[in-house]
Amino acid sequence: MNTPNEPAPPALILIDTRKTAEYRQWEDSLHDVAAAAIDARIKNLQHGKKGDWSAVGEGVCELRFLQTGPGWRVYFHETNLGTLILLLLGGNKSSQQRDIRKAQAILKELKARQAAIRKHKAAAGTSTGVRKK
C-alpha cells in the first residue's frame, strides 16, 4: 500500500500493434515454432521491451531473432509517441537488405496515404455544410 508521500506505481501500458498485409503474409508462411517465438517477442514489444533491435533508416527498425531459425527479422515503425507500432514486414538474415528496402517502401507508402487522407479531410472540413441563401 502506498503512503501519501510515495508515488503511485506506474500504470501498465500496452502498446498497440498493427500489421500490414505484407507482414501478415510473411507471418502466415512461418512454421509453428517460429511463429510462436516471434509472437512471444511481439508480446514483449507491446510491453515496451524491444530486446535486440536497431534502427535501419527512414523510420524503420529491425527486431533480430538470433537464437531462433535462420536469423528471423521483423521490421517495424514506432509512431504516435510510442503508443503504436506498425509491423511492416518480416524476413531473415539471407534477405535482410532487400527486406529493409521493402519495409522502408511500405512505410513511405503508408505515410503518403495518411497525408492524402489528412489533406482530403482538411479540404472537406473547410466547408461548413451550410447552404447560403
Residue, then its C-alpha position, 0 to 999 in steps of 0.5 A: m500500500n502506498t503512503p501519501n508521500e510515495p508515488a503511485p506505481p506506474a500504470l501498465i501500458l500496452i502498446d498497440t500493434r498493427k500489421t500490414a498485409e505484407y507482414r501478415q503474409w510473411e507471418d502466415s508462411l512461418h512454421d509453428v515454432a517460429a511463429a510462436a517465438i516471434d509472437a512471444r517477442i511481439k508480446n514483449l514489444q507491446h510491453g515496451k521491451k524491444g530486446d535486440w533491435s536497431a534502427v535501419g533508416e527512414g523510420v524503420c527498425e529491425l527486431r533480430f531473432l538470433q537464437t531462433g531459425p535462420g536469423w528471423r527479422v521483423y521490421f517495424h515503425e514506432t509512431n504516435l509517441g510510442t503508443l503504436i507500432l506498425l509491423l511492416l514486414g518480416g524476413n531473415k538474415s539471407s534477405q535482410q537488405r532487400d527486406i529493409r528496402k521493402a519495409q522502408a517502401i511500405l512505410k513511405e507508402l503508408k505515410a503518403r496515404q495518411a497525408a492524402i487522407r489528412k489533406h482530403k479531410a482538411a479540404a472537406g472540413t473547410s466547408t461548413g455544410v451550410r447552404k447560403k441563401 
